[in-house]
Amino acid sequence: MNQFRLQNLSAAEASDILTAATDRSQLDFEKLSTALRLAGPQAAAFGISIQETSAVLAAFADLGFRGTQ
């Protein structure tokens, strides 16, 4: 989560973002955590938000991609 420099994001807001990604897809929290650890630094470097990154990872999960692919 630190890679997104979320100083102004509360724990509740972060939880809401992650919960939304897991509730609306085939992604579970463990897989989301792994995917964010792998893709997060690159997404943040390109200015992509954690909301957008989580949504894309959820879409990938629905398409059958795994966090390590």
N, C-alpha and C positions, 0 to 999 in steps of 0.2 A: 504494500500500500504506500510505502514511503516514496516509491518511484514517481508517484503522481503528485507529490508535493501538496498534500491535502491539509494544510494547516487550518483552514477555515471550515473543514468538514467535521461535523460532530460524529461520535461513534454511532449514534442512532441513524444519522443520514447514511453513513457508510454501510451499516447493517441493512438498511432499506434497499440500497443499490444492489448489494450482493444477494439479498433474499429475493428481490424481483427477478434477477437473472436465473436463480435456481428454481423458483416457483413456476416460471413461464417457459421452461425448457426441460430437456432431458438431462441437464447439467446438475450435478450435485455439488455440495460445497467443497468437498475434497478435490474434485476435478477442476472446479473453478479456481481454487487456490493454486493448484499446480499450473493451470493455464496462465493465471495472472503473474505468477512468479516467472514464467518463461517469456510471455509476450508483453508484460507490463512495461519493462524498461524501454523496449522499442516503441511501444505505443506512446508512452510519455515523452520520449525524445522527439516524436513527430507532432506533439501537442494534442494527442487524442485523449479525451477525458476517460476517467474510470467508468463513467456511465456508458459511453460509446463502446469502450473496450469490452465491458461485461456483456453488453447486448450482442456484439459480434461473436464473442466466445460462446454465448448461449445459442446463437444461430448455427455456429459450426457444430456444436454438440447435437443439435437437432438434425443436422445433415450427416451425422455419424463420425465426425472427426473426433479424435481423442486429444487430450491436452499435450501429449508428447509428440504429436505429428506435425 
